[in-house]
Amino acid sequence: MAVPSASYAQPRSLGEVQNEVDKLNHDAEIATERYNEAVDRLKAAEKRLKVVQDRIATQQRKLNTLQDEIGAFAALAYRNGGMDRTLQLLTSNDPTQFLAQASTLDQLSDQQAGVLRRLQSAQQTLQATRLKADQEISEIEAARKDLSKQKSTVEEKLRKARALLNQLTEEQRRQVLEPNEPDPPVPNVPATGRAQAAVNYAKAQLGDPYVWGSDGPDSFDCSGLTMAAWGAAGVSLPHSSAQQYGYGQFVSRSELIPGDLVFFYSPISHVGIYIGNGAMIHSPHAGDVVRVASISMMPYVGARRVG
């Protein structure tokens, strides 16, 4: 008979199961937030690459036009004969070395020399832009590798948590998965301005399942919920709790008002939206749903007012 590995050996008490499942869920959430950041990095790099590729196309068209002009000059020089050095200069793929020799330019008209200089500048610009494209492609590859790494981490942590829970009876699983304290009631505290739209959106999602990497409309992770809530209010936020902490202005705990974003853990890996009376709406972790909770239930870091 196979002996279960140490990773899945049943802890001595239900409390130990609770602690280990909580840790695995928190580790999965940390990886989820890193995954979300990698998604944002990937999207931004792909957008920048598209801009650079459009710039390359424009610069290539300009270079082609200049090369056509050079070709016309070269053809004229050939027909006139006796201008071997000029012809060599005009038809070179690398005019830089010839431009470095001032005496060579003396053989060209001002118009020809000007076109050649513009051709050299266009080639250098195109080369620099292509280098920028290579950099964006490298960033895209790095972001994709990070996505794969974080995805594997999330799935592994959640698999281990499920394996632990599967060792329990249905009643034991209920005890582990249910919050230690009942959810506080939804406070009737009005918000102001755009914050009201954000709070209303969050309230409408109560009961929706947590799904890592999701930002709605029917499931959310923690930063996906706050991003979608404030998006409904016309404020664009990144899909990352750590990055959301860089938006808006800092708010002390004593000055919280509905709509403020509240952040937890160090480094930051969880976020909720404050709704008044010490309560927030958040999407806790895998296996749970969007719910109301006290902001004292997790290690509080700070708050930001974004709208």
C-alpha positions as CSV (number, residue, x, y, z in Angstrom):
1,M,0.0,0.0,0.0
2,A,1.4,3.4,-1.0
3,V,2.3,5.7,1.8
4,P,1.1,9.4,1.3
5,S,3.9,11.8,0.9
6,A,4.8,14.2,3.7
7,S,3.2,17.1,1.8
8,Y,-0.2,15.4,2.0
9,A,0.1,13.7,5.4
10,Q,-2.9,14.7,7.5
11,P,-1.9,17.2,10.2
12,R,-2.6,16.2,13.8
13,S,-5.4,18.7,14.2
14,L,-8.0,20.6,12.3
15,G,-6.3,23.8,13.3
16,E,-3.1,22.6,11.6
17,V,-5.2,21.9,8.4
18,Q,-6.7,25.4,8.7
19,N,-3.3,27.0,9.0
20,E,-1.7,25.1,6.2
21,V,-4.7,25.7,3.8
22,D,-4.7,29.4,4.7
23,K,-1.0,29.6,3.9
24,L,-1.3,27.7,0.6
25,N,-4.2,30.0,-0.4
26,H,-2.2,33.1,0.6
27,D,0.8,31.8,-1.4
28,A,-1.4,31.2,-4.3
29,E,-2.8,34.7,-4.0
30,I,0.7,36.2,-4.0
31,A,1.5,34.2,-7.2
32,T,-1.8,35.4,-8.7
33,E,-0.9,39.0,-8.1
34,R,2.5,38.4,-9.7
35,Y,0.7,36.7,-12.6
36,N,-1.5,39.7,-13.0
37,E,1.5,42.0,-13.1
38,A,3.1,39.8,-15.8
39,V,-0.1,40.0,-17.8
40,D,0.0,43.8,-17.6
41,R,3.7,43.9,-18.5
42,L,2.9,41.6,-21.5
43,K,0.1,43.8,-22.8
44,A,2.1,47.0,-22.4
45,A,5.1,45.5,-24.2
46,E,2.9,44.2,-27.0
47,K,1.3,47.7,-27.3
48,R,4.7,49.4,-27.4
49,L,6.0,46.9,-30.0
50,K,3.0,47.7,-32.3
51,V,3.9,51.4,-32.1
52,V,7.5,50.6,-32.8
53,Q,6.6,48.3,-35.7
54,D,4.4,51.1,-37.2
55,R,7.3,53.5,-36.8
56,I,9.7,51.1,-38.6
57,A,7.2,50.8,-41.5
58,T,7.1,54.6,-41.8
59,Q,10.8,54.9,-41.6
60,Q,11.4,52.2,-44.1
61,R,9.1,54.0,-46.6
62,K,11.1,57.1,-46.1
63,L,14.3,55.2,-46.6
64,N,13.0,53.6,-49.8
65,T,12.1,57.0,-51.2
66,L,15.6,58.4,-50.5
67,Q,17.2,55.3,-52.1
68,D,15.0,55.9,-55.2
69,E,16.4,59.4,-55.4
70,I,20.0,58.1,-55.0
71,G,19.3,55.5,-57.7
72,A,18.2,58.3,-60.0
73,F,21.4,60.3,-59.4
74,A,23.5,57.2,-59.9
75,A,21.7,56.4,-63.2
76,L,22.4,60.0,-64.4
77,A,26.0,59.8,-63.4
78,Y,26.4,56.5,-65.3
79,R,24.8,58.0,-68.4
80,N,27.1,61.0,-68.3
81,G,30.2,58.8,-67.8
82,G,33.5,59.6,-66.1
83,M,32.1,59.7,-62.6
84,D,33.1,56.3,-61.2
85,R,33.8,57.6,-57.7
86,T,30.4,59.4,-57.5
87,L,28.6,56.3,-58.8
88,Q,30.3,54.2,-56.2
89,L,29.3,56.6,-53.5
90,L,25.7,56.9,-54.6
91,T,25.1,53.2,-54.9
92,S,26.8,52.1,-51.7
93,N,24.8,50.3,-49.1
94,D,26.8,52.1,-46.4
95,P,27.3,55.8,-47.4
96,T,28.7,56.6,-43.9
97,Q,32.3,55.7,-44.9
98,F,32.2,57.9,-47.9
99,L,30.5,60.8,-46.1
100,A,33.4,60.7,-43.7
101,Q,35.7,61.8,-46.6
102,A,34.8,65.4,-47.2
103,S,36.7,65.4,-50.6
104,T,34.2,62.8,-51.9
105,L,31.3,65.1,-51.3
106,D,33.0,67.7,-53.5
107,Q,32.1,65.5,-56.5
108,L,28.4,65.8,-55.7
109,S,26.0,68.6,-56.2
110,D,24.4,70.1,-53.1
111,Q,21.2,68.3,-53.8
112,Q,23.0,64.9,-54.1
113,A,25.0,65.5,-51.0
114,G,21.9,66.5,-49.1
115,V,20.0,63.4,-50.2
116,L,22.9,61.2,-49.2
117,R,23.1,62.8,-45.7
118,R,19.4,62.3,-45.3
119,L,19.8,58.7,-46.4
120,Q,22.5,58.1,-43.8
121,S,20.3,59.7,-41.1
122,A,17.3,57.6,-42.1
123,Q,19.4,54.4,-42.0
124,Q,20.7,55.2,-38.5
125,T,17.2,56.1,-37.3
126,L,15.8,52.8,-38.7
127,Q,18.6,50.8,-37.1
128,A,17.9,52.4,-33.7
129,T,14.2,51.7,-34.0
130,R,14.8,48.1,-34.9
131,L,16.9,47.8,-31.8
132,K,14.0,49.2,-29.8
133,A,11.7,46.5,-31.4
134,D,14.2,43.8,-30.4
135,Q,14.1,45.1,-26.8
136,E,10.3,45.0,-26.7
137,I,10.4,41.5,-28.1
138,S,12.8,40.5,-25.3
139,E,10.4,42.0,-22.7
140,I,7.5,40.1,-24.2
141,E,9.4,36.8,-24.0
142,A,10.4,37.6,-20.4
143,A,6.8,38.4,-19.4
144,R,5.5,35.2,-21.0
145,K,8.1,33.2,-19.1
146,D,7.0,34.9,-15.9
147,L,3.4,34.2,-16.7
148,S,4.1,30.5,-17.1
149,K,6.1,30.4,-13.8
150,Q,3.4,32.2,-11.8
151,K,0.6,30.1,-13.4
152,S,2.4,26.9,-12.4
153,T,2.9,28.2,-8.8
154,V,-0.7,29.1,-8.4
155,E,-1.9,25.8,-9.7
156,E,0.5,23.9,-7.5
157,K,-0.5,25.7,-4.3
158,L,-4.2,25.3,-5.0
159,R,-3.6,21.6,-5.8
160,K,-1.9,21.1,-2.5
161,A,-4.7,22.9,-0.7
162,R,-7.4,20.7,-2.4
163,A,-5.4,17.6,-1.5
164,L,-5.4,18.6,2.2
165,L,-9.1,19.3,2.2
166,N,-9.9,16.0,0.4
167,Q,-8.5,14.2,3.4
168,L,-11.2,15.7,5.6
169,T,-14.8,14.8,6.1
170,E,-17.5,17.1,4.7
171,E,-18.1,18.6,8.2
172,Q,-14.4,19.1,8.8
173,R,-14.0,20.8,5.4
174,R,-17.0,23.1,6.2
175,Q,-15.2,24.1,9.5
176,V,-12.0,24.8,7.7
177,L,-13.5,26.8,4.8
178,E,-16.1,28.9,6.7
179,P,-14.8,32.2,8.1
180,N,-14.0,32.1,11.8
181,E,-16.4,35.0,12.3
182,P,-19.7,35.8,10.5
183,D,-19.5,38.4,7.8
184,P,-20.4,41.9,9.2
185,P,-23.6,43.4,7.8
186,V,-23.3,45.8,4.8
187,P,-23.2,49.2,6.4
188,N,-25.5,52.0,5.1
189,V,-22.7,54.5,4.8
190,P,-23.1,56.8,1.7
191,A,-20.1,57.4,-0.6
192,T,-19.3,60.6,-2.4
193,G,-18.7,61.3,-6.1
194,R,-17.4,58.5,-8.3
195,A,-16.7,56.4,-5.2
196,Q,-20.4,55.7,-5.0
197,A,-20.4,54.0,-8.4
198,A,-17.3,51.9,-7.3
199,V,-19.0,50.8,-4.1
200,N,-22.3,50.1,-5.8
201,Y,-20.4,47.9,-8.3
202,A,-18.6,46.0,-5.6
203,K,-21.9,45.4,-3.7
204,A,-23.5,44.0,-6.8
205,Q,-20.8,41.3,-7.0
206,L,-21.4,39.9,-3.5
207,G,-21.5,36.1,-3.8
208,D,-19.5,35.9,-7.1
209,P,-16.8,33.3,-6.9
210,Y,-13.1,34.0,-6.6
211,V,-11.2,32.9,-9.7
212,W,-7.6,33.8,-9.9
213,G,-6.6,36.1,-12.8
214,S,-10.2,37.1,-13.3
215,D,-11.6,40.7,-13.4
216,G,-15.3,39.9,-14.0
217,P,-18.0,40.1,-15.0
218,D,-19.0,37.0,-13.0
219,S,-15.9,36.1,-11.1
220,F,-12.9,38.0,-9.6
221,D,-9.6,37.8,-7.8
222,C,-8.9,40.6,-5.2
223,S,-7.3,43.2,-7.5
224,G,-9.6,42.2,-10.4
225,L,-12.6,43.2,-8.2
226,T,-11.2,46.6,-7.2
227,M,-10.0,47.3,-10.7
228,A,-13.5,46.5,-12.1
229,A,-15.3,48.5,-9.4
230,W,-13.3,51.6,-10.0
231,G,-13.4,51.0,-13.7
232,A,-17.2,51.2,-13.4
233,A,-16.6,54.7,-11.9
234,G,-14.4,55.8,-14.8
235,V,-11.0,55.2,-13.1
236,S,-8.4,53.0,-14.7
237,L,-6.3,50.8,-12.3
238,P,-3.8,48.0,-13.0
239,H,-4.7,44.4,-12.3
240,S,-2.3,44.2,-9.3
241,S,-2.8,45.0,-5.6
242,A,0.9,46.1,-5.3
243,Q,0.6,48.4,-8.3
244,Q,-2.8,49.8,-7.2
245,Y,-1.1,50.9,-4.0
246,G,0.8,53.4,-6.2
247,Y,-2.3,55.2,-7.4
248,G,-4.2,58.1,-5.8
249,Q,-3.2,59.5,-2.4
250,F,-2.4,57.9,0.9
251,V,-5.2,57.8,3.5
252,S,-4.8,57.1,7.2
253,R,-6.9,54.4,8.7
254,S,-8.7,56.9,10.9
255,E,-9.8,58.9,7.8
256,L,-11.1,56.0,5.6
257,I,-14.3,56.7,3.6
258,P,-16.3,54.4,1.4
259,G,-14.5,53.7,-1.9
260,D,-11.0,53.9,-0.5
261,L,-8.8,50.9,-1.4
262,V,-7.4,49.0,1.6
263,F,-4.3,46.9,1.3
264,F,-2.9,43.9,3.3
265,Y,0.3,41.9,3.9
266,S,3.9,42.9,3.4
267,P,4.8,42.7,0.5
268,I,1.3,43.8,-0.5
269,S,-0.7,40.9,-2.0
270,H,-4.4,41.6,-1.2
271,V,-6.8,44.6,-1.6
272,G,-10.4,45.3,-0.9
273,I,-12.7,48.3,-1.2
274,Y,-13.8,50.0,2.0
275,I,-17.5,50.5,2.5
276,G,-17.6,52.1,6.0
277,N,-17.9,51.0,9.7
278,G,-14.6,49.2,9.5
279,A,-15.8,46.9,6.7
280,M,-14.7,46.2,3.2
281,I,-15.9,44.1,0.2
282,H,-13.2,41.8,-1.1
283,S,-12.6,38.6,-3.1
284,P,-10.7,36.5,-0.5
285,H,-9.1,33.4,-2.2
286,A,-9.8,30.3,-4.2
287,G,-12.9,28.4,-3.0
288,D,-14.5,31.5,-1.6
289,V,-16.8,34.3,-2.9
290,V,-16.9,38.1,-2.9
291,R,-18.0,39.0,0.6
292,V,-18.1,41.7,3.3
293,A,-15.3,41.4,5.9
294,S,-13.7,43.5,8.6
295,I,-10.5,45.2,7.6
296,S,-9.0,43.9,10.8
297,M,-9.1,40.3,9.7
298,M,-5.8,40.5,7.8
299,P,-2.5,42.4,8.4
300,Y,-3.4,45.9,7.4
301,V,-0.8,47.9,5.4
302,G,-2.5,51.1,4.3
303,A,-5.1,52.7,2.1
304,R,-5.3,54.9,-1.0
305,R,-8.0,57.2,-2.3
306,V,-8.1,57.0,-6.1
307,G,-11.1,59.0,-7.0
